[in-house]
Amino acid sequence: MTPDVDVAIVGAGPAGLSAAIELRRRGVGRVVVLEREQVAGGIPRHTAHLGYGARDLHRMTTGPRYAALLTRRAEKAGVEIQLGRSVQSFVGGQLFTTGASGQSQIQAHAVVLATGVRERPRAARLVPGDRPAGVLTTGSLQQFTTLHHQRVGTRAVVVGAEHVSFSAVLTLAHAGCKVAAMVTALPRHQTYAPLRIATAGRHRVPIHTGVTVAEIVGRSRVEAVVLTDGRRIECDTIVFTGDWIPDHELARSAGLPMLSIAKSPIIDDGWHTEQSGVFAIGNLVHPAETADVCALDGRAVAEHVMDWLTLGRWPAAVAPINVSSPIAWAAASSVGVTFRVEQFVTGSIEVSSGSEVRHRTKRKQWIPNRAYHVKGFTDCSELRFRR
């Protein structure tokens, strides 16, 4: 079939928009970005705090301004952004979409999947108890407060103690909701000390470690949570944070091989998947990185997309990076190999390519729920942990 477009990009977050901008800069003709929401920009649209743009824009800005800037740059570059249009499935370069105007098909020479990541909600964590109102994720909390200016409650419990969990504490405080406690099943929190002090420390939030929520109590509204150690905390709001999972359903339904733990498509260091012409970038493949790292993924994948468009180059095989416990998973990103660990451990990480050990990190403590990078070794085949 003759392609309708040169490149179809699924997802208008930082990764998708940055890829589209760079492809247009390189002279690609028709680049279409398909976005299921009514506004482009992705998660940064409703994260009003500073911290966006450091690596890609080389300056700090807020999430909404960052999202708006990328959107304006894409429009100025001639990128066609189709809002309110969901991709239901794709076969090779043929995408089947639906939206307010009905169903349609798009034939693309190349497809870039940039569908992003989400937090696992209460149901996916198998938390028992009642089903009242007041149970949120950080994403829904931010949308309620930033986009819709709604009140979410008066007293909350935050489930999780990683970076985004402490961000949720700040969001709740700005919304006038007191945080009664944070709880984590791990033996201690997983964020940086300055962030903990500026959020939980500043607002005098106790952090309960080694426990999690055993039951949610409440009829029309949350009334309390019961922890696994038997303690009961009165609250009217629960925010489940972190525990990231890629929005991988589209990739999985298309038959792309997946990493079993990360639940992300297997890629190589050029963001190629096992299907010719299909690339995967951003937090779809390394859940969950910062927005600027995802944006840099978008810029970097453009070179490989160009190779496919002009030369028809595609690797004969795409293999995952092998890892051993306590490393949970590893994947290529624009800043090198990105990986996460399953538990608090001390040791070094050994980077191998075939039988050759190419690099060994310094011995240090590695913390779960944090993204780590080994820079300059994206073509590695294995990561091993050494005590």
Secondary structure as the mmCIF struct_conf table of DSSP 4:
data_model
#
loop_
_struct_conf.conf_type_id
_struct_conf.id
_struct_conf.beg_label_comp_id
_struct_conf.beg_label_asym_id
_struct_conf.beg_label_seq_id
_struct_conf.end_label_comp_id
_struct_conf.end_label_asym_id
_struct_conf.end_label_seq_id
BEND BEND1 ASP A 4 ASP A 4
STRN STRN1 VAL A 5 VAL A 10
BEND BEND2 GLY A 13 GLY A 13
HELX_RH_AL_P HELX_RH_AL_P1 PRO A 14 ARG A 25
TURN_TY1_P TURN_TY1_P1 ARG A 26 GLY A 27
BEND BEND3 GLY A 29 GLY A 29
STRN STRN2 VAL A 31 GLU A 35
BEND BEND4 ARG A 36 GLY A 41
HELX_RH_3T_P HELX_RH_3T_P1 ILE A 43 HIS A 46
BEND BEND5 HIS A 49 HIS A 49
STRN STRN3 LEU A 50 TYR A 52
BEND BEND6 GLY A 53 GLY A 53
TURN_TY1_P TURN_TY1_P2 ALA A 54 LEU A 57
BEND BEND7 HIS A 58 ARG A 59
STRN STRN4 THR A 61 THR A 62
HELX_RH_AL_P HELX_RH_AL_P2 GLY A 63 LYS A 76
TURN_TY1_P TURN_TY1_P3 ALA A 77 GLY A 78
STRN STRN5 GLU A 80 LEU A 83
TURN_TY1_P TURN_TY1_P4 GLY A 84 GLY A 84
STRN STRN6 ARG A 85 VAL A 91
TURN_TY1_P TURN_TY1_P5 GLY A 92 GLY A 93
STRN STRN7 GLN A 94 GLY A 99
TURN_TY1_P TURN_TY1_P6 ALA A 100 SER A 101
STRN STRN8 GLY A 102 LEU A 113
STRN STRN9 VAL A 117 GLU A 119
TURN_TY1_P TURN_TY1_P7 ARG A 122 ARG A 122
HELX_RH_3T_P HELX_RH_3T_P2 ALA A 123 ARG A 125
TURN_TY1_P TURN_TY1_P8 LEU A 126 LEU A 126
STRN STRN10 GLY A 129 GLY A 129
STRN STRN11 ALA A 133 ALA A 133
STRN STRN12 VAL A 135 THR A 137
HELX_RH_AL_P HELX_RH_AL_P3 THR A 138 GLN A 142
HELX_RH_PI_P HELX_RH_PI_P1 GLN A 143 LEU A 147
BEND BEND8 HIS A 148 HIS A 148
BEND BEND9 THR A 154 THR A 154
STRN STRN13 ARG A 155 VAL A 159
BEND BEND10 GLU A 162 GLU A 162
HELX_RH_AL_P HELX_RH_AL_P4 HIS A 163 HIS A 174
TURN_TY1_P TURN_TY1_P9 ALA A 175 GLY A 176
STRN STRN14 LYS A 178 THR A 184
BEND BEND11 ALA A 185 ARG A 188
BEND BEND12 THR A 191 THR A 191
HELX_RH_AL_P HELX_RH_AL_P5 ALA A 193 ARG A 196
HELX_RH_PI_P HELX_RH_PI_P2 ILE A 197 GLY A 201
TURN_TY1_P TURN_TY1_P10 ARG A 202 ARG A 204
STRN STRN15 ILE A 207 THR A 209
BEND BEND13 GLY A 210 GLY A 210
STRN STRN16 VAL A 213 GLY A 218
BEND BEND14 ARG A 219 SER A 220
STRN STRN17 ARG A 221 ARG A 221
STRN STRN18 VAL A 222 LEU A 227
TURN_TY1_P TURN_TY1_P11 THR A 228 ASP A 229
BEND BEND15 GLY A 230 GLY A 230
STRN STRN19 ARG A 232 GLU A 234
BEND BEND16 ASP A 236 ASP A 236
STRN STRN20 THR A 237 PHE A 240
STRN STRN21 TRP A 244 PRO A 246
HELX_RH_AL_P HELX_RH_AL_P6 GLU A 249 SER A 253
TURN_TY1_P TURN_TY1_P12 ALA A 254 GLY A 255
STRN STRN22 MET A 258 MET A 258
TURN_TY1_P TURN_TY1_P13 SER A 260 ALA A 262
STRN STRN23 PRO A 265 PRO A 265
TURN_TY1_P TURN_TY1_P14 ASP A 269 GLY A 270
STRN STRN24 HIS A 272 HIS A 272
BEND BEND17 GLU A 274 GLN A 275
TURN_TY1_P TURN_TY1_P15 SER A 276 GLY A 277
STRN STRN25 VAL A 278 ALA A 280
HELX_RH_3T_P HELX_RH_3T_P3 GLY A 282 LEU A 284
TURN_TY1_P TURN_TY1_P16 VAL A 285 VAL A 285
BEND BEND18 HIS A 286 ALA A 288
HELX_RH_AL_P HELX_RH_AL_P7 ALA A 291 LEU A 311
BEND BEND19 ALA A 316 ALA A 316
HELX_LH_PP_P HELX_LH_PP_P1 PRO A 320 ILE A 321
STRN STRN26 ASN A 322 VAL A 323
TURN_TY1_P TURN_TY1_P17 SER A 325 PRO A 326
STRN STRN27 ILE A 327 SER A 333
TURN_TY1_P TURN_TY1_P18 SER A 334 VAL A 335
STRN STRN28 GLY A 336 VAL A 341
BEND BEND20 GLU A 342 GLN A 343
STRN STRN29 VAL A 345 SER A 353
TURN_TY1_P TURN_TY1_P19 GLY A 354 SER A 355
STRN STRN30 GLU A 356 ARG A 360
HELX_LH_PP_P HELX_LH_PP_P2 THR A 361 ARG A 363
STRN STRN31 LYS A 364 TRP A 366
TURN_TY1_P TURN_TY1_P20 PRO A 368 ASN A 369
STRN STRN32 TYR A 372 VAL A 374
TURN_TY1_P TURN_TY1_P21 LYS A 375 GLY A 376
TURN_TY1_P TURN_TY1_P22 THR A 378 ASP A 379
STRN STRN33 GLU A 382 ARG A 386
#
